[in-house]
Amino acid sequence: MSYILETKGLTKIYGSKAAVKEVNMHIPEGQIYGLIGPNGAGKTTIMRMISGLATPTRGDYSLFGKTGAERGRLLSQVGVLIEAPGLYPKFSAQENLKIKCIALGVDWRREVPELLRLVGLEGVDPRKAAGAFSLGMRQRLGIALALVGEPKMLVLDEPINGLDPEGIKEMREIFVRMREEKGIAILISSHILEELDKVADCYGVINEGTLLDEFSAEQLHLRSGKYVKIRAEETDRALEVLERMNISGQKMEERDCIRVTGHTDRTAEMAKALVTAGVALQEIYVHNMSLEDYYLSMTKGGHHD
Ligand code: ATP
């Protein structure tokens, strides 16, 4: 697989504290990479280093396979939105974009309408000052600004933080549109795991400066350990019924619940047998471990194979 960005032993030390430790990260071309981790894990610090905004204490990274001066020239192909977008509050979305286009020598007449469309701001009043925008609109304008100059990769630090559910959904659509229409690779950091679960193609999990693991969405689903969850009033009787079907289940920590690992294809059969045996069945379904569950199991229990 070819990577648009690869880090090797990337480390950043502030004073005596390592904010990022020996990180080896791989961002494939044209994919959405979700960098997940709690506050203070080191996400912003990694993003600042790979965008050229901070110098690594140790280690290195390559962009499009290049390091050193060659990489420096390629940094213009990385669009960045870290922390609040740098907007001119008195100017409109159109004017903000026009200024950046002119600064980068881009044809603003062609680019500005296209950028507004990509981030869903095409209908915004051209007289409205960016300072009066909602948080969601400001974030979208920030992304449009990061897209000036047709970058191959976007680095977005917590772009959905603080948005309402509608705003999060719109942002998700924008990410997918950028990947599908422009083939842009996007590195997104977030602690809202369920939101990344819906868009990311691959993930890196970081905790206390250390990248614990990287995995694709496919691997996540393979590793996620599907199981059948049964909620019934009399769990002992339910377990007996399952045993007669040669299915072994375990009581879960959650009261009145049983977990059956495997046998997901026999869920309907189990439901029928339980009901026939007179067990008061409240629910039975195939549980898919979510990204949240997986992440919690990793950050609490260490590395997953
Ligand atoms: P958040 O989601 O809260 O932004 P994060 O995962 O992005 O968290 P970082 O902002 O990268 O984490 O911070 C990682 C660690 O490095 C934290 O302990 C932070 O206090 C420390 N840190 C970050 N920047 C600096 C700095 N300029 N000087 C000193 N320490 C810093």
Residues whose N, C-alpha, C, O or C-beta is under 5 A from the ligand:
A	BS01	ATP	Y14 A19 P38 N39 G40 A41 G42 K43 T44 T45
